[in-house]
């Protein structure tokens, strides 16, 4: 299937909630979508909610640009021309988000732009909340770990991986409005070099080329740190090395399937969300767990969800500029529905805030969270492994109550 087959149809079924249908994809196109949606390929017995139609060449006649050739439009269509910092050609009407929507993509994309945001908003329209979180089962208890980007969600997931936890999902977890079910997307997990230092047993999965790359980057970093600021440190090669180091350090990661990291995967990548942890990194070296009100987590995470939606909104508002009569009020009012759904889903659940340094020790994080992940602790707190009497609410929650 190297060429586009006009009879080819591939379906993805997102836990029975949203159907995605690909028309005429190449093998590479299918792989691209699978990287975004996970291996949830399954024939649909219903009409799809999201259609992605691939063509060999997407025409853009009479194009007006919005910004530096990243977006464009003509009399009939809106185009996304950049995806993941690469050239792309995608036609999509963002006014249709929440209903049946179609992408028309030039084959060969590295990713379908805005696909995950459109999926999450389509789920929201069906009263299923996409929460920026990781999730796992631990000794029969379903655990949701949420928080701001780079705040420790994946680290908590990995911390429990070495202690028999069962993988549900990472990055995005889908909660039903009644709070009884959660679902994950089994996409690859990104592990950084310092993650592997916390999980040395996984280093055996590193190929020779990755090991050599990591060693080279670390060596260059040590070298540039040893060089003085003056003298040789002012020469062009050293300046170039120092400017290049941030980009080089971004290569210090691998992406592995959950099955490489976890001994067990949850059936259907689903479970019951019994307890919820809000991860909060801080400058202190302490590891703490404190009870917080579910509504506090709901309010904070709606702000996080709106932040995660910003890259999508960078396309939506130009679309609204191009087609002002096709504005999508569902998108613009999404935060209100997110708060209503999340508040209802978390109602009555055990909810905690976890304070931790970053980067962190996986073992210390596990030790402080583990007592709260099984059984009932009757509102007690845990700080650096020892339990203390708990106030029952965080400072923010008490302030709001006043």
KOLBAMAR-992530 format. One line per field, with one value per residue (C-alpha): residue number from 1; x, y, z. Coordinates in nm, 4 decimals. Layout:
BEGIN
k c(NUM,...)
xx c(X,...)
yy c(Y,...)
zz c(Z,...)
This chain:
BEGIN
k c(1,2,3,4,5,6,7,8,9,10,11,12,13,14,15,16,17,18,19,20,21,22,23,24,25,26,27,28,29,30,31,32,33,34,35,36,37,38,39,40,41,42,43,44,45,46,47,48,49,50,51,52,53,54,55,56,57,58,59,60,61,62,63,64,65,66,67,68,69,70,71,72,73,74,75,76,77,78,79,80,81,82,83,84,85,86,87,88,89,90,91,92,93,94,95,96,97,98,99,100,101,102,103,104,105,106,107,108,109,110,111,112,113,114,115,116,117,118,119,120,121,122,123,124,125,126,127,128,129,130,131,132,133,134,135,136,137,138,139,140,141,142,143,144,145,146,147,148,149,150,151,152,153,154,155,156,157,158,159,160,161,162,163,164,165,166,167,168,169,170,171,172,173,174,175,176,177,178,179,180,181,182,183,184,185,186,187,188,189,190,191,192,193,194,195,196,197,198,199,200,201,202,203,204,205,206,207,208,209,210,211,212,213,214,215,216,217,218,219,220,221,222,223,224,225,226,227,228,229,230,231,232,233,234,235,236,237,238,239,240,241,242,243,244,245,246,247,248,249,250,251,252,253,254,255,256,257,258,259,260,261,262,263,264,265,266,267,268,269,270,271,272,273,274,275,276,277,278,279,280,281,282,283,284,285,286,287,288,289,290,291,292,293,294,295,296,297,298,299,300,301,302,303,304,305,306,307,308,309,310,311,312,313,314,315,316,317,318,319,320,321,322,323,324,325,326,327,328,329,330,331,332,333,334,335,336,337,338,339,340,341,342,343,344,345,346,347,348,349,350,351,352,353,354,355,356,357,358,359,360,361,362,363,364,365,366,367,368,369,370,371,372,373,374,375,376,377,378,379,380,381,382,383,384,385,386,387,388,389,390,391,392,393,394,395,396,397,398,399,400,401,402)
xx c(0.0000,0.2786,0.0490,-0.2811,-0.5526,-0.8818,-1.0731,-0.8799,-1.0641,-0.9124,-1.1136,-1.0175,-1.2663,-1.1891,-1.3442,-1.6826,-1.7248,-1.5694,-1.5133,-1.2336,-1.2300,-0.9359,-1.0035,-0.7272,-0.4309,-0.0884,0.0799,0.2774,-0.0424,-0.1941,0.1216,0.1054,-0.2523,-0.1783,0.1020,-0.1523,-0.4464,-0.2679,-0.3305,-0.7088,-0.7689,-1.1083,-1.3831,-1.6753,-2.0341,-2.1598,-2.0927,-1.7591,-1.7421,-1.4091,-1.3162,-0.9598,-0.9413,-0.5947,-0.5153,-0.1925,-0.1995,-0.4160,-0.4821,-0.4965,-0.6254,-0.6674,-0.4963,-0.4787,-0.2157,-0.2717,0.0672,0.3950,0.2482,0.1292,-0.2411,-0.4441,-0.7899,-0.9757,-1.3424,-1.4412,-1.1826,-0.9457,-0.5973,-0.3350,0.0014,0.2397,0.2309,0.4869,0.7154,0.6997,0.5233,0.1756,-0.1415,-0.4659,-0.8136,-1.0558,-1.3592,-1.3108,-1.6663,-1.7724,-1.5868,-1.8258,-2.0206,-1.9110,-1.5904,-1.3666,-0.9945,-0.8567,-0.4831,-0.2071,-0.0573,0.2757,0.2155,0.4208,0.1020,-0.2557,-0.2666,-0.5230,-0.6452,-0.6114,-0.7733,-1.0649,-1.0960,-1.1014,-1.3623,-1.5746,-1.5633,-1.6624,-1.9690,-2.0601,-2.0178,-1.6842,-1.4017,-1.0482,-0.8252,-0.4538,-0.3416,-0.1921,-0.3708,-0.2963,-0.4351,-0.2520,-0.3615,-0.7132,-0.7476,-0.7812,-0.5474,-0.5654,-0.2636,-0.3156,-0.1525,0.0173,0.2369,0.5768,0.4470,0.5121,0.2179,0.4244,0.6843,0.4170,0.3036,0.6605,0.7218,0.4478,0.5465,0.8256,0.5830,0.3281,0.1009,-0.1209,-0.1058,-0.4259,-0.2972,-0.0625,-0.0999,-0.4806,-0.7354,-1.1041,-1.3515,-1.7214,-1.9475,-2.0673,-1.7071,-1.7425,-1.5101,-1.1804,-1.0051,-0.6543,-0.4882,-0.2005,0.0396,0.4161,0.5580,0.8463,1.1279,1.4098,1.7636,1.7032,1.3948,1.6187,1.8545,1.5540,1.4678,1.8061,1.6448,1.5050,1.8455,1.8783,1.6189,1.8391,1.9963,2.3643,2.2980,2.0885,2.3502,2.6215,2.4100,2.3341,2.7015,2.8129,2.5644,2.6554,3.0233,2.9746,2.7729,3.0496,3.3038,3.1183,3.0646,3.4387,3.5405,3.5875,3.3631,3.6634,3.9502,3.8766,3.5181,3.4693,3.5783,3.3248,3.3318,3.2605,2.9847,2.8285,2.8475,2.6770,2.4024,2.3485,2.3326,1.9595,1.8667,2.1059,1.9629,1.6151,1.7441,1.8011,1.4824,1.3289,0.9677,0.8589,0.5286,0.3665,0.4257,0.8019,0.7697,0.4735,0.4363,0.0596,-0.1794,-0.5369,-0.7956,-0.9228,-0.7032,-0.9934,-1.0645,-1.2571,-1.1109,-1.1124,-0.8541,-0.7159,-0.3774,-0.2852,0.0911,0.2545,0.6298,0.7960,1.1397,1.1487,1.3169,1.0183,0.7706,0.4238,0.0655,-0.2293,-0.6022,-0.7675,-1.1253,-1.2317,-1.3583,-1.0112,-0.8645,-1.1491,-1.0925,-0.7175,-0.7389,-0.9863,-0.7203,-0.4693,-0.7047,-0.7564,-0.3790,-0.3389,-0.6014,-0.4040,-0.2178,-0.5553,-0.6989,-0.4084,-0.5814,-0.9418,-0.9308,-0.7649,-1.0421,-1.2965,-1.1193,-1.1403,-1.5032,-1.6680,-2.0106,-1.8871,-1.7817,-1.8084,-1.9626,-1.9145,-1.5353,-1.5534,-1.7646,-1.5794,-1.4330,-1.7773,-1.8705,-1.5290,-1.5740,-1.9276,-1.8255,-1.5066,-1.6773,-1.9430,-1.6915,-1.4741,-1.7588,-1.7183,-1.3758,-1.0568,-0.8508,-0.4982,-0.2252,0.1303,0.4185,0.7572,1.0878,1.1601,1.3474,1.2490,1.3338,1.0884,1.1353,1.0734,0.7631,0.6343,0.6997,0.5033,0.2096,0.1760,-0.0043,-0.2751,-0.3224,-0.4812,-0.7482,-0.8805,-0.6532,-0.9336,-0.7993,-0.4412,-0.1410,0.1980,0.5177,0.8505,0.7138,0.5686,0.1996,0.0696,-0.2714,-0.4272,-0.6257,-0.8455,-0.8198,-0.5377,-0.4745,-0.6350,-0.9494,-0.9787,-0.9310,-1.2039,-1.4376,-1.3932)
yy c(0.0000,0.2419,0.4466,0.5890,0.3288,0.4916,0.2000,0.2038,0.2884,0.2638,0.3226,0.4127,0.3707,0.5842,0.3666,0.3672,0.7435,0.8907,0.7252,0.8396,0.7261,0.7595,0.7610,0.6700,0.6783,0.5423,0.3096,0.6069,0.8095,0.5316,0.5193,0.8968,0.8871,0.5841,0.7782,1.0461,0.8219,0.5079,0.1557,0.1844,0.0743,-0.0940,-0.1043,0.1240,0.0009,0.3605,0.6829,0.8440,1.1691,1.2718,1.2032,1.2394,1.2255,1.1941,1.3195,1.3093,1.6857,1.9436,2.2505,2.5957,2.8371,3.2073,3.1742,3.4567,3.4123,3.4595,3.5131,3.3897,3.1189,2.9112,2.9482,3.0568,3.0761,3.1367,3.1973,2.8438,2.6818,2.7308,2.5789,2.4830,2.5079,2.4177,2.1132,2.0390,2.3055,2.1337,2.2272,2.0804,2.1167,2.0536,2.1912,2.1915,2.3931,2.4551,2.5824,2.2158,2.1147,1.9369,1.7846,1.5773,1.7301,1.6500,1.7064,1.6931,1.6277,1.6066,1.2617,1.2327,1.4563,1.4057,1.4658,1.5737,1.9285,1.9933,1.6312,1.5669,1.8992,1.8265,1.4768,1.6160,1.8767,1.6158,1.4062,1.7116,1.7560,1.3980,1.4780,1.2973,1.5055,1.4867,1.5436,1.6189,1.3344,0.9896,0.6933,0.3488,0.0749,-0.0011,-0.2963,-0.2754,0.1029,0.3324,0.6318,0.9538,1.1868,1.5316,1.8749,2.1393,2.0413,1.9061,1.8990,1.5315,1.3352,1.0935,1.0724,0.9524,0.6948,0.5723,0.5724,0.3128,0.1109,-0.0626,-0.1580,-0.3606,-0.0802,-0.1546,0.1005,0.2787,0.5836,0.8791,1.2374,1.2288,1.0450,1.0453,1.0657,0.9959,1.2610,1.0250,0.9727,0.5935,0.5242,0.6441,0.5550,0.6054,0.6208,0.3690,0.5998,0.5815,0.7265,0.9716,0.8964,1.1436,1.0472,1.1341,0.9111,0.6211,0.7017,0.6398,0.3201,0.1592,-0.1750,-0.0123,0.0885,-0.2545,-0.1406,0.1451,0.0720,0.1320,0.4494,0.6047,0.5182,0.6745,0.9868,1.0318,0.9842,1.2361,1.5027,1.4609,1.4826,1.8048,1.9495,1.8722,2.0254,2.3542,2.3810,2.3386,2.6125,2.9636,3.2536,3.4546,3.3629,3.0432,3.0699,3.3711,3.1903,3.1153,2.7329,2.7548,3.0127,2.7888,2.4869,2.6760,2.8024,2.4525,2.2751,2.3396,2.1819,1.8926,1.8262,1.7981,1.4806,1.3098,1.1066,0.7897,0.6948,0.3445,0.1623,0.1150,-0.2600,-0.2003,-0.0206,-0.1933,-0.5625,-0.5297,-0.3162,-0.2472,-0.4365,-0.2052,0.0681,0.1506,0.1512,0.3263,0.6573,0.6029,0.8591,1.1758,1.3397,1.6931,1.7198,2.0483,2.0920,2.3312,2.4652,2.2722,1.9301,1.7958,1.5403,1.6077,1.4862,1.6952,1.6481,1.9072,1.9732,1.8135,2.1528,2.3018,2.0402,2.0949,2.4717,2.4405,2.1753,2.3711,2.6442,2.3787,2.2406,2.5874,2.6335,2.3016,2.4218,2.7359,2.5876,2.4890,2.8353,2.9811,2.8218,2.8727,3.2509,3.3019,3.0769,3.3046,3.6037,3.4426,3.3276,3.5452,3.3978,3.0483,3.1169,2.8165,2.9146,2.5615,2.6099,2.9535,2.8300,2.5022,2.6028,2.6264,2.2746,2.1400,2.2780,2.1407,1.7921,1.7718,1.8981,1.6296,1.3551,1.4300,1.4754,1.2539,1.1191,1.1203,1.4056,1.5072,1.7558,1.6212,1.8637,1.7583,1.8914,1.8646,1.6678,1.4144,1.0761,0.8130,0.6044,0.8964,0.9969,0.6398,0.6178,0.9336,0.8599,0.4859,0.5048,0.7174,0.4830,0.1985,0.1969,0.4974,0.7350,0.9385,1.2744,1.2348,1.3928,1.2474,1.4533,1.2951,0.9547,1.0387,1.0984,1.4072,1.5415,1.6985,2.0191,1.8472,2.1353,2.3152,2.6814,2.7795,2.5819,2.7356,3.0859,3.0288,2.8951,3.2130)
zz c(0.0000,-0.0902,-0.3119,-0.2000,-0.2481,-0.3411,-0.1826,0.1438,0.4668,0.8165,1.1345,1.4896,1.7737,2.0811,2.3531,2.1847,2.2277,1.9121,1.5769,1.3441,0.9811,0.7435,0.3704,0.1259,0.3684,0.2838,0.5335,0.6583,0.7049,0.9167,1.1290,1.1750,1.3037,1.5232,1.6920,1.7847,1.8792,1.9933,1.8593,1.8839,1.5255,1.4978,1.2352,1.3151,1.3171,1.3137,1.1264,1.2170,1.4116,1.2582,0.8959,0.7724,0.3941,0.2383,-0.1116,-0.3102,-0.3764,-0.1981,-0.4099,-0.2456,-0.5129,-0.4360,-0.0996,0.1553,0.4265,0.7976,0.9550,0.8024,0.5779,0.8747,0.8009,0.5015,0.3488,0.0264,-0.0450,0.0504,0.2754,0.5683,0.5499,0.8052,0.6312,0.9146,1.1422,1.4155,1.2644,0.9245,0.6032,0.5710,0.3696,0.5546,0.4850,0.7788,0.8852,1.2583,1.2823,1.2697,1.5880,1.8233,1.5356,1.2388,1.1060,0.8117,0.7577,0.4051,0.4273,0.1745,0.2260,0.4068,0.7099,1.0263,1.2262,1.1609,1.3051,1.5797,1.5675,1.9407,2.0322,1.7981,1.9472,2.3020,2.2136,2.0355,2.3531,2.5576,2.3358,2.4336,2.8069,2.8369,2.9809,2.8417,3.1465,3.1122,3.3368,3.3755,3.5319,3.6695,3.8934,4.2156,4.4276,4.2901,4.3254,4.0241,4.0516,3.8474,3.8562,3.7095,3.7145,3.5041,3.2105,3.3244,3.6812,3.7624,3.6174,3.4096,3.6869,3.9306,3.6755,3.6295,4.0052,4.0505,3.7418,3.9340,4.2120,4.0196,3.8957,3.5980,3.3149,3.2106,3.0233,3.0051,2.8797,2.8294,3.0435,2.9548,3.2451,3.2166,3.3712,3.6449,3.7610,3.7360,3.4423,3.2986,2.9742,2.8419,2.5030,2.4840,2.3057,2.3512,2.6736,2.6486,2.8933,2.9506,3.0462,3.4117,3.4108,3.3107,3.5976,3.8243,3.6336,3.5551,3.4676,3.1518,3.0180,2.8595,2.6061,2.4859,2.1492,2.0799,1.8796,2.1588,2.4201,2.2053,2.1437,2.5159,2.6057,2.3424,2.4522,2.8198,2.7286,2.5339,2.8213,3.0712,2.8345,2.7893,3.1660,3.2261,2.9829,3.1267,3.0370,2.9176,2.6899,2.5025,2.6240,2.3938,2.0778,1.8078,1.8441,2.2174,2.1663,1.9017,2.1351,2.4187,2.1903,2.0538,2.3925,2.4639,2.1289,2.1887,2.5362,2.3845,2.2165,2.5533,2.5410,2.4051,2.3336,2.4308,2.4271,2.7713,2.7407,2.7592,3.0946,3.2611,3.3315,3.3153,3.1104,3.2198,3.0152,2.7459,2.8964,3.1264,3.4992,3.7767,3.9011,4.2782,4.3933,4.2358,4.2956,4.1887,4.1283,4.2353,4.1953,4.4403,4.5323,4.8597,4.8735,5.0719,4.9399,5.0823,5.0429,5.1644,5.1313,4.9062,4.8022,4.4710,4.3523,4.3952,4.1631,3.9161,3.9016,3.8641,3.5956,3.3848,3.3697,3.2636,2.9992,2.8534,2.8424,2.6594,2.4095,2.3215,2.0195,1.8757,1.9456,1.7470,1.4488,1.5596,1.5967,1.2565,1.1197,1.2869,1.1320,0.7877,0.8308,1.0990,1.0282,1.1132,1.4723,1.7037,2.0382,2.1708,2.1493,2.3072,2.5987,2.6513,2.9905,3.1480,3.0395,3.1437,3.4947,3.5235,3.4063,3.6117,3.9282,3.8897,3.8042,4.1115,4.3564,4.6619,4.5638,4.7707,4.6306,4.7292,4.6378,4.6126,4.6630,4.5284,4.3934,4.0223,3.8971,4.1597,4.3032,4.1822,4.4958,4.7335,4.5390,4.5560,4.9299,5.0079,4.7737,4.8345,5.1726,5.0092,4.7138,4.9074,5.1755,5.3646,5.5594,5.7186,5.6053,5.7289,5.5611,5.4842,5.4776,5.3821,5.4717,5.8156,5.8825,6.0581,6.1516,5.8425,5.8043,5.5462,5.3005,5.1280,5.2016,4.8709,4.9502,5.2977,5.1555,4.8959,5.1652,5.3646)
